[in-house]
Amino acid sequence: MLWERATAEEMVQEIFLRLWEHPDRFDQARGSLRSFLVMDAHARCVDRIRSDTRRREREERTARAAMVSDYDLDLEAQDLEVGEQVREVMATLSEAERRAIELAYFGGHTYREVARILDQPEGTVKSRIRTGLTRLRTQLLERGIDGSWIVN
């Protein structure tokens, strides 16, 4: 039941020690010593498995709680601020530039897919994306946000 020889050996030792310390627990009228030891061993093994399972669950909860507490609230606030700035700057772009950038960068589409979706030539879409990204970078830099994360 315990899957590990060392743990099983430890459990056997514990069962015999319990019998040694509390021989009154065995009642010959209720069955043989062998049956008593097998039932006690089974019960102790089940207890051990449950205990180990609860310990692992506690450790996992503690680890998850530690990860959550380690999250940098300042970093999250900065991310939210940058996101808001990007939304504001995106709103200043022309409709054609904004739509092409949204499809390519936020929608995950290739230039060719964006051109097909917008029913426009691929060169036109590439040009609008490039122009829009340049304006986006310029306005973000003016607002004090480093634009190096924007890929040309």
C-alpha angles and dihedrals in degrees: 000000000000098000093213122085095212092052091047091050090050090050092051090051090049092050094051091045090053089051090048093049095041108028089158089073089074113080112188090199090065096052148301125315089245092056091047092051093046092050092045091047091050093049093047092048091051089049090050093050091049091047092050091047092051091047091052091048090050091049091049091049090048091049091049091048090050091052091051092048091048091057109114109239091192090055091050091050090050091049090051091049093050090047091053092048091050091051091050093049092045088056090059093057121093116269091249094050094044094048093048092048092046092052094044102040106022097028096044095230126146120242089255091053091047090051091051093047092049092039091231134123114277092236091055091050092049091049093050092048092049093047092045093049091050091052090044092053093046094051093045091050089051088054091051097256117131108239097198090109091067110095117215 
